[in-house]
């Protein structure tokens, strides 16, 4: 399964707000802990290792290329 | 010193060659009488190969050494004739529990499938294991040359000459081949100037062997960040004689000398036990773990095995267990080469297969160590996230890594294997170690693996045409032993074959053994080839390939 980088979230603004709201009132350390848990949960939802590797590479590429 | 154990003192005997001044000559010199050297000696004795085994000491190893012997190692010990005493002496376990903070995160069972002779693991102090191996070697009419230290080595295309030092002086030991089983600090490796590549993990672990009447079950317990040892991990294992192994992670900054002192160790154990029960410290040491290996294990006529060839951190019990698989893989090949039955290039397959296995073990052990000792802040954040989620969500339990416990390597790309032409399901692919199963032999309960190995076996699933079986035995009978697997109901197979009654149907199930199926198995019980229906010419070709004689 290839990494889908086309729009796929039904209500993007609602998702984005939910993501930001989840961090409300958290310290940086707590936010980092939340992000880690969220990545793990979503990774399990995706399941496919090739897709996960493509997502990791795309994220890494965007930060340090 | 341990209060529960007094190490034997094996007699030093002045070597004949010291008196006569002659060179000692043998086919194989084994350097090191630890578990791996002893296993090699027993295997070579069973193959009828002439050898001399030397060790610089005159006793077994004491201290906190290997304790967990995995199912495959136990099956190898069975073939060597000493699986039973080891299993009888040790404690068997298959359940592991992982705790995070003060609660159970999850439990696992390593052998949920019944119908195997040996359990997932037997825990036994290394000194008991070594004693059992020395006894077995004695039964075969051999003894170790104790207090014979290899201090020099010279080699050429024709052989190897070892300089051996004894309390009475030196002599020369000349051998066609040397098995270097002289441990993680291998002096032979240094003498040959071989590079020992890998990494040291920046962490320290306190390893304590404790004698106590514990009420813990016979399970592997692993704590991440427990209240009694905050911020670090702890591992608890039961051994024989009411001795328990406890590993405390200390961190890189710990002072090894300070941490070994009883006044430091005792409170740690007391905190873990949480009560006043009496215990005695048998042995305490502080370790730094490392994963390293030689580039190649075969260096001309010097062949490295066990920790001398590769070293792993202990999480996963992949040290001694992989060493037994080394000699299991090596000895039949060496025996064939020395008898002139196979070319010396057969030994290249030892290098290839066991390097592959070492890489698999190092990978698994490194990943476990990285999970237990996160190398960066972010890896610690993810590690703790996994542990936290594992308390509520099953998916996260699969990510927790307190050691992926030793399983034998399937040599998928082995040059000795014949690729499948037919379609099979299940795990018994070419290169895989053969699975055990309960059987009946002459009407009595027995185990499949105990009937196999030490020679090439052809496992044939009935019914097959008797004429065909006759042809196989007539043309290949000198090269392999034929075993016929029959279902429960079939009666008279009085053909002089080994007839294996598949009483519970598990042989057929585990080998996907439809009638007419045949498996060619190597002397180390790994699958070499398999067919749904076959021609004698095909078996002959697969056999030649598995023996390193040609192939395509």
Interface residues (C-beta under 8 A of the other chain):
Chain A: X32 X33 X36 X37 X39 X40 X41 X44
Chain B: X378 X381 X382 X384 X385 X386 X388 X389 X393 X395 X396 X399
